[in-house]
Amino acid sequence: MRLWRLPALLLTALVTPPAAAAEPTGISTCGVEIATPGDYVLSQDIGPCAGNGIVITAPDVRLNLAGYSVLGEPETGGCNRRTFEVGISVGAEARNVSVRGGSVSRFPVGVFTLGTGTEFSSLRLLDNCRTNAELRGDGASLARSDIRGGDEGVAIWADGVAVSGNHIHGSLAYGVNVAVANGSTIERNIIDENGLGFFLGAGIVLFGSGHTVRENAILDNLEGFQILDTEDMLVERNDVNGNVASGIIVLIDSMGLEIRGNRARGNRLDAVEDNDCPANSWTDNDFGTTRGCID
């Protein structure tokens, strides 16, 4: 019988096991700058931090908080709103960063991004006094997180941002503030008891165009859902109930809106449109009390 000899290089390739994946780099102190792409993990609670908690300046970073906390250092009697310390900050050049799985609390700003495509998920953002999450990078996302307290729960200042599957509770002014943005998607969130510490507060307030707001529970806020100077937006299948003032209110030259399949009950006014008729389409909604151009 003839035996074939395999080349030595091929034989080596067949029997050599694959190299083990590199262990994530551990982080155990405040003020760390992540300047190299790769995987990182928090190895313990860090803080109280006198400055920033963690600053990410490299692209393609994956940061796992591993259930630990990043803690700020509030001034006596409360957080210092005059400063801009951030729990976790993602810089403009840091594209495609992900941060998940832990708590950030007691900073002026909890998490902040200028980077494109930043993903925040499975976080607890608690009592960051100015804003719990400030999203200024296009295509950023915030998902499956518990967001409580602060002046604002989530502030959106970029295009194509997604906020989904979160519980946003108890912010003094706004639960979600879509300030200067287009094409945001806000869906499947519970947004409750926001705006009760501010005379114009609301669960959601929107400016811009091309947004989609669907399947949210917007409950027991001061105003439920304010739409201001907005175009070409879809609002569908939201429950907007028990808010102190209006449930859904459309103001200031908003037009081209498709508002359909929503339920608003138990608000002082369930739905309000203060535009010239017919600026927007209202179809298949379940409202009690209404005012303005609402079918």
N, C-alpha and C positions, 0 to 999 in steps of 0.2 A: 504494500500500500504506500502511495506517495504522500509525503507530508509536506504541506506548504508552510513556509516560514513567513510570519508576519513581520513587516519592517519594525525595527525597534521603536521608532517614534510613534507608530500607530499603537503598538502594544502598550507603551507607556501611557498613551492617552486613554486606553481602555481601562486601565487598572488604577489610575490616579483619581482619588476622590475630589469632588469639587471643593474649591476654597470656601471656608466658612464665611458667612456674611459678617461684615465689620460690626462690632458692638457700637450702639449709639454713644455719643459723647455726653457725659454727665454734666449737669449744671447744678451748683449747690450754693451760689452766692448771688446777691443783687448786682446789678450794673454790668452784667456780661454782654458783650457784643458778639453776635454770631456773624462772622465775616467769611465763612467758608461753607459751600454747599454740603449737605449731608443730613444725617439723622442725629437728633439731640433728644435728651430726656432729662427731666427734672428729677433729681435724686433725693430731694427732701423739700419741705416747706422753706421758702426764702422770704426774708423780711423780718421786721418792718424795713422797707427800703426808703432811704432818705432822698433818692433820685429815681431814675427809671429802674424798672425791674429787669427786663431783658430787651435788648435792641437787636433786630435782625437786619443786616445790610446786604447779605448774600442772597442770590436766587436759589431756588430748588432746595429749600430747607424744610425739613419735617421735624416739628417740635412736639413731643409728647410730654404733657405735664404729669402724666402717670398718677393722677388723683391728688397731687400735691397742690399747694397754694402759693401764689405770689401776692405778698401783702405790702400795701403802701404804709405811709406814716402820716396820718392826719395831724394837723395842728390841734392844739388843745381846744376842745369843744367842737371839732369837726374838721372836714377836709378843706384845704386851702384852694379855693377856686381861682385865685390869681396866678397860679403856677400851671405848668403843663407837663408835670411828670406823668409818665405812662407806664402801666403795668407791663404790657408787651407791645412793642412798636415795630412796625415793618416799614422799611424805607422804600423810596421810589424805585430803586434799582433791584429790589428784592422781589423778583417775579416768581409766581408759582410756589408760594410758601403755604404750608399748612400748620395750624396750631390746634391742638385738641386735648381734651381729657383732664381738666383741672379747674381751679378757681383763681380768679383775679379780683382783688377787692381793695378798697380804701385808697385808691389813687384819684387824682383829678380826672384822668381818662383811663378806662380799663384796658381795652385793646384798641389799637389804631393802625391803619394801613394806608400807605400811598402806593403800594405795589400792585401790579396787575395780577388778577387771578388768585388773590389770597383767600384761603379757606379757613375759617374759624368754625369749630364744631365741638359739641359735647362739653361746653364750658359752663361754669357758674360765674357770672359777672355781677358782683354784689356791691352796692353802695359806693361806686366810683362817682364822685360828687358832681362832676360836670357832665360827663357822658360815659356810659358803660361800654359802648362800642361805636367808634367813629370810623366809617368806611369811606375813604377817599381814593381808593384804587379801583379802576374799571374792572368789572367782572368779579369783584369780591363777593364772598358769601358768608353767611352766618346761619348755622343750622343746629337744631336739637340742643339748644342751650337755655339755661335758666338765668334771666336777666332781671334784676330787682334794684329799685331805688335810683338815686342820682337825679339830676335835673332832666336828663334825657336817657331813655333806654338805648335806642339805636339812632344814630344820625348818618344819613346817606348823602354824600357829596360827590358821587361818581356815577358813570353810566353802566347799565347792565348788571346791577347788584341784585343778589337774591337773598331774601330773609325768609327762612322756612322752618316750621316745626319747633318754634321757640315758645317759651312762656315769658312774657314781658309784662312786668307787674310793678306798680307803685312808684313810677317816676313822677317827679314833681310837675314837670311841664308836658312832655310828649313821650309816649311809648315808642313810636317810630316817627321820625322827622325826615321826610324826603325833601331835602332843602334845595339843592341845585343838582338835578339829576334827570336822566332820561332812561326809559326802558327797564325800570326796576320791577322785580317780581316779589310780591309779599303774599305768602300763602301758608295756610294751615298753622297759623300762630294763635295762641291765646294771648290777648292783649287786654289787660284788666286793671282797673283802679289807678289809671294814670291821669295826670293833669289836675289833680285835686289840690295841689299847692300853688297853682298859677291861674290867673283869671282868664287866660286864653288857651288853657291846656286841652289836650285831646289824646285819644288812643293812637290815632294816625293822623298826620297832616302831610299833604302832598302838594308839591309844585312840579312843573316840568311836563314831559309828554311821554306817551308810549308805555305807561305803567300797566301792570296787571296785578289786581288785588283780589284774591279768591280764597274762599273757604276758611276765613278767619273767624274767630269768636272775639268780638269787640264789645266788652262788657264793663259796665259800672265805672266808666271814665267820666271826666267832666263833659267834654264833647266826645262823641264816638269817633267820627271819621270826617275830617275837614278836607275838602278838595278846593284848592285855590289856584286860579290862573293856570289851569292844566288842560292839555289837549290829548285826544286820541287815546283814551284809557279804557280798560275793561275792568269793571267791578262786578263780580258775580259770586253768588252762593255764600255770602257772608251772613253771620248772625250778629246783629248790632242791637243789643238789648240792655235796658236798664241804665243808660247813660243819663247824667244829670240834666244836660241841656238837649242838644239835637243828637239824633242817631247818625244819619248821613246828611251832610250839608255841603252843597255845591255853590261856590261863590266866585266872584271876580273874574268874569270873562272866561270861565271854563267851558269848553265846547268839544263836540265830537266824542262824548263819553257814551259808552254802552254800559248801562246799569241794569242788571237783570238777575232774577232769581234770588234776590236778597231778602232776608227777613229782619225787620226792625220793629220792635215792640217794647213798650214800657219806658220809652224816652219821653222827655217833655214834648218834643216834636220828633216824630220818627224819621221824616225825610223832608228836606228843604232844598228848593232850587231858587236862587236869586239871580237868574239870568233872563235875557229876553227869550221868549218862546219861539220856536222849539229848538233850543241849542243842543239838547242831548236826548238820548233814547232811554226811557224807563220802561222795562217790560218784565212781566211775570214776577213782580215783587210782592211781598206780603208786608204792608205797612198799615198802621193804625191812623195816626195823625200826620197830615202832610201840609205843605205850603208851597205855592209856586207851580212851575210847569212840570207836574208829575202826573203821568197817566194812571 
